[in-house]
Every structure is written in C-alpha cells, then in structure tokens.
Amino acid sequence: MGEVMQDLINSYFSNGRWLDSAAGFTINLVTAIIIFVVGRWLASKVVAGIDKVMARRNMDEVLRQFVKNVLGVLLTFVVLLIALERLGVDTTSLLALLGAAGLAVGLALKDSLSNFAAGVMLLLFKPFRAGDFVEAGGSTGIVEKIGMFTTQMRTPDNCEINVPNANIYSDTIVNYSAKPTRRIDLVIGIGYGDDLKKARDVLQRLVDADSRILKDPEAVIAVSELADSSVNFVVRPWVKTADYWDVRWSLTEQIKQTFDKEGISIPYPQQDVHMHQVEATYQADAA
C-alpha cells in the first residue's frame, strides 16, 4: 500500500500537476481579491450616490445613516459571495447556513426586532420630530432623540424617559406641537345668584385684553351647563402653541382675581341637607 501511494505522489509531481493546480489557485485567488476590492469600491460609490439622493429629499439623519449602513453591509456581502464562488467555495451551503443562523437569531431577538421595525416606521412617516411635545407609548414629554430601538423623551420636570419604539407605534400618538395654534378649554362656574351678563362681560374683557390670544379664530364664551352647584361657562380662546401654558395659567389667575373684585362668586360643590324632626314627633305622640 505504501508503495502505491509513493508511486502516485511521484507521478503527480513528475507530471507537473501540482504546478498546474498551484498556478490555477493563484490565478483564482488574485481574481477573487480583485473582484472583492473593485466590488467594495463600486459598493461605496452606490451608497454615496443613494446618500446624496436622500439628502436632497431632506430625509432624517438617523434614517440616512441606517440605510447607508444596511446597504453597505448587503453590497459587501454580495461582493464577498462572488469572490468566494470564484475560489470554488460552495456559496449555496454557506447561504443556507447563514439563513438558519439568521432565523435562530430572529426568534431570540424578536422584541428587539419589533422595536427596530417600529423605529424605521417612525423615521419614515414622522408622526413627530425632535423637539415636539407628545403623548406616546404611555409617556408624555419633549422628544429629544428618535433611535432605532427606543425614543428618548424629557418630561416637564426634567426626567429622561426611554420608550420602546414598538410601544409608541402600536399606541395612540398625540402630538401637541404638530399645529401652530391650539385652543385653551376652560370651564368657569359662577353662582346661581350672580349676574350672568356681568360674568360674561368680564370674561370677554379679559380675553380681549390679552394680546397673546388670537382674534382669528374668535374665542368662544358661552354658558355650557346648569350644574348642581354652579352655572358653568366655557372659555375657549385660541393661542399660538408656544404660548399655550403661559396664557392658560395667566388667564385662570386673572379670572379669579377679577371675579373677586366684581363680587362674582365661584362656588365650590355643596349640598343642602334638610332635617325633619320625625323622631321628636314620634316621641310626642307616644307620650
């Protein structure tokens, strides 16, 4: 057996087959390297061109970076497969192996992938932007950063909240900063014994005196309800979104102070209790 193997080896080298194999492998290796280098260069040019298109369309910076990174990885992977196939590597088996590994990773990281997908949708459809005051995912605050997995928000008391993107995208989103104007809704109650017309005139005067309140649309001041303890007015002026809270707080304070000066009461909830002397009458009858 040893002699047979020796004869085969001697025959291989004596016929120059190893030279042909080495030369062929060297040529394939050089070709694969050239394919990979040129392919990477072309991929970078493609990514740069797509980035310019996205920049001209004013796409979000985070989304641009994400698309560039994903596209760069995919194109590099394609170039690598072509180079490996040139070397004689069975890329079909490699793709099957990578597919099985990707499925396993996807099942293990399904929550993270859900947040990732929601982050892409938020960046694409833009229900809010950085700097908007929103209510989303069970939290309320100013959006500071929209990431691929979480959205960072800052609460009015300056706390930082990181909300998973899947919670935001699957829930109702209220964007308080989306429109340039907002309406203030106040309910002001007066006593049943107060002068209704006088109260309306005072409310109208206070609304007209504040320059931050818009003339168009016109503010609504009307009696909305005859409640148990009060006659309720609705006061609904329109303001710029940036002035909403300042005007709301200021107008509420002025209404209280002016009502006090004008002798108009703001009643608190109360009940009249009528006592009947049933027990005393019963005792008298018994005697």
C-alpha positions in Angstrom: 0.0 0.0 0.0 2.8 2.4 0.9 4.5 1.7 -2.5 1.3 2.5 -4.3 0.9 5.9 -2.6 4.5 6.7 -3.2 4.1 5.9 -6.9 1.0 8.2 -7.1 2.9 11.1 -5.4 5.9 10.6 -7.7 3.6 10.5 -10.7 1.8 13.7 -9.6 5.0 15.7 -9.2 6.8 14.3 -12.1 3.9 15.2 -14.5 3.8 18.8 -13.2 0.2 18.5 -12.0 1.0 20.3 -8.7 2.3 23.3 -10.8 -0.9 23.5 -12.8 -3.0 23.3 -9.6 -0.9 25.9 -7.8 -1.0 28.2 -10.8 -4.7 27.8 -11.1 -5.3 28.5 -7.4 -3.1 31.6 -7.6 -5.0 33.0 -10.6 -8.3 32.3 -8.9 -7.1 33.9 -5.6 -5.8 37.0 -7.4 -9.0 37.3 -9.4 -11.1 36.9 -6.2 -9.1 39.7 -4.5 -9.6 42.0 -7.5 -13.3 41.2 -7.5 -13.6 42.0 -3.8 -11.5 45.2 -4.0 -13.3 46.6 -7.1 -16.7 45.4 -5.8 -16.2 47.2 -2.5 -15.2 50.4 -4.4 -18.3 50.2 -6.5 -20.5 49.5 -3.5 -19.1 52.6 -1.7 -20.0 54.7 -4.8 -23.5 53.3 -4.9 -24.0 54.0 -1.2 -22.6 57.5 -1.6 -25.0 58.2 -4.5 -28.0 57.0 -2.6 -27.0 59.1 0.4 -26.9 62.2 -1.9 -30.4 61.4 -3.1 -31.7 61.0 0.5 -30.0 64.3 1.5 -31.7 66.2 -1.4 -35.1 64.8 -0.2 -34.3 66.0 3.4 -34.6 62.6 4.9 -33.9 62.2 8.6 -30.2 61.9 9.5 -30.8 58.8 11.6 -32.7 57.1 8.8 -30.0 58.1 6.3 -27.2 56.6 8.4 -29.3 53.4 8.9 -29.9 53.0 5.2 -26.3 53.6 4.4 -25.1 51.1 6.9 -27.5 48.3 5.9 -27.0 48.9 2.2 -23.2 48.9 2.7 -23.3 45.6 4.6 -25.6 43.9 2.0 -23.5 45.0 -1.0 -20.3 43.9 0.7 -21.8 40.6 1.5 -22.8 40.1 -2.2 -19.3 41.0 -3.4 -17.8 38.6 -0.8 -20.0 35.8 -2.1 -18.9 36.4 -5.7 -15.3 36.4 -4.6 -15.7 33.1 -2.7 -17.5 31.5 -5.6 -14.5 32.4 -7.8 -12.3 30.5 -5.3 -14.5 27.4 -5.6 -16.4 27.7 -2.3 -19.9 26.3 -2.3 -21.9 29.5 -1.6 -25.2 27.7 -1.6 -24.3 25.8 1.6 -23.0 29.0 3.1 -26.2 30.9 2.4 -28.3 28.0 3.9 -26.2 28.1 7.0 -26.5 31.9 7.3 -30.2 31.6 6.8 -30.7 29.1 9.6 -28.5 31.2 11.9 -30.5 34.3 11.0 -33.8 32.6 11.8 -32.5 31.5 15.2 -31.2 35.0 16.0 -34.5 36.5 14.8 -36.6 34.3 17.1 -34.3 35.1 20.1 -34.4 38.8 19.4 -38.0 39.2 18.3 -38.7 42.0 20.8 -35.7 44.0 19.7 -36.5 43.4 16.0 -40.0 44.7 16.7 -38.6 47.9 18.3 -36.2 48.2 15.3 -39.0 47.9 12.8 -41.2 50.4 14.7 -38.2 52.8 14.8 -37.8 52.6 11.0 -41.6 53.3 10.6 -41.4 56.3 12.9 -38.4 57.7 11.0 -40.2 57.2 7.7 -43.7 58.5 8.5 -42.5 61.1 11.1 -45.6 61.4 13.4 -43.3 63.6 15.5 -39.9 65.2 15.4 -37.2 66.0 17.9 -38.4 69.0 20.0 -42.1 68.1 19.8 -44.2 67.7 22.9 -46.0 64.4 22.6 -48.0 61.8 24.5 -47.0 58.4 23.2 -46.3 54.9 24.5 -47.9 55.8 27.9 -45.5 58.7 28.5 -45.6 62.4 28.0 -42.7 64.7 27.3 -40.5 66.5 24.8 -38.9 64.3 22.2 -35.1 64.6 22.3 -34.0 61.7 20.1 -35.6 59.1 17.9 -33.3 56.0 17.9 -33.6 52.7 16.1 -34.8 50.8 19.2 -36.1 53.5 21.7 -37.2 57.1 21.6 -35.7 59.4 24.2 -38.1 61.9 25.9 -37.7 64.6 28.5 -40.6 65.1 31.0 -41.7 68.6 32.1 -39.9 68.0 35.4 -36.7 67.3 33.5 -36.6 63.5 33.8 -35.3 61.3 30.9 -37.5 58.6 29.6 -36.6 55.9 27.0 -39.7 54.5 25.5 -39.5 51.3 23.3 -40.5 52.2 19.7 -42.9 49.3 19.5 -44.9 50.7 22.4 -45.1 54.1 20.6 -46.0 52.8 17.2 -48.7 50.4 18.4 -50.4 53.0 20.6 -52.1 56.4 20.0 -49.7 59.3 19.4 -50.8 62.8 20.5 -48.5 65.5 19.1 -49.2 68.7 20.9 -46.6 70.6 18.8 -47.8 69.5 15.4 -50.0 72.5 14.7 -49.0 76.2 15.0 -52.1 77.1 17.1 -54.0 75.4 20.0 -57.3 76.1 21.8 -57.5 76.6 25.5 -60.5 75.0 27.1 -61.5 76.4 30.5 -64.7 75.7 32.5 -65.6 78.6 34.8 -68.5 78.3 37.2 -70.5 81.1 38.9 -73.2 81.0 41.5 -76.9 80.8 40.6 -77.4 84.2 42.3 -74.7 86.0 40.3 -75.4 88.3 37.3 -74.9 86.1 34.2 -74.4 89.0 31.8 -71.9 90.7 34.1 -69.9 87.5 34.3 -69.9 87.1 30.5 -68.8 90.7 30.0 -65.9 90.2 32.5 -64.7 87.1 30.7 -64.9 88.8 27.4 -63.0 91.8 28.6 -60.2 89.6 30.0 -59.9 87.6 26.8 -59.8 90.8 24.6 -57.1 92.4 26.9 -54.6 89.6 26.3 -52.6 90.3 23.2 -51.4 86.7 23.0 -54.9 85.5 22.3 -55.6 85.3 18.6 -58.5 87.2 17.0 -59.0 84.6 14.4 -60.4 82.1 15.2 -62.6 84.1 17.6 -62.7 83.0 21.2 -65.9 81.2 22.4 -67.5 82.3 25.7 -70.8 80.6 26.4 -73.0 79.0 29.1 -72.4 75.3 28.8 -74.2 73.8 31.8 -76.6 74.4 34.6 -74.7 72.2 37.1 -75.6 71.1 40.6 -73.8 74.0 42.4 -72.9 76.4 39.6 -73.7 77.9 36.2 -70.8 76.9 34.0 -69.2 79.0 31.3 -66.8 77.6 28.7 -64.0 79.9 27.7 -62.2 78.8 24.6 -59.6 81.2 23.2 -57.0 80.3 20.5 -53.3 80.9 21.0 -50.0 80.1 19.4 -48.8 76.7 20.5 -45.7 78.1 22.2 -48.0 80.4 24.3 -50.5 77.8 25.4 -49.5 77.1 29.0 -48.5 80.7 29.8 -51.8 82.1 28.6 -53.8 79.3 30.3 -52.2 79.9 33.7 -52.4 83.7 33.4 -56.0 83.8 32.2 -57.1 81.5 35.0 -55.5 83.7 37.6 -56.9 86.9 36.2 -60.4 85.4 36.1 -60.3 84.6 39.8 -58.9 88.0 40.8 -61.3 89.9 38.6 -64.3 87.9 39.8 -63.3 88.6 43.4 -63.2 92.4 42.7 -66.5 92.4 40.8 -68.3 90.4 43.5 -68.9 87.3 41.3 -68.7 84.1 43.2 -67.0 80.9 42.1 -68.9 78.3 44.1 -67.5 75.0 45.4 -69.5 71.8 45.4 -72.2 71.9 48.1 -75.4 70.2 49.2 -78.4 71.4 51.1 -79.4 68.9 53.8 -82.9 69.3 55.2 -83.5 67.8 58.7 -87.0 66.6 59.6 -88.0 66.2 63.3 -89.6 62.9 62.8 -88.2 61.4 65.9 -89.4 64.2 68.1 -92.9 64.0 66.7 -92.9 60.2 67.3 -91.9 60.6 70.9 -94.6 63.3 71.5 -97.3 61.0 70.0 -96.1 58.1 72.2 -96.4 60.2 75.4 
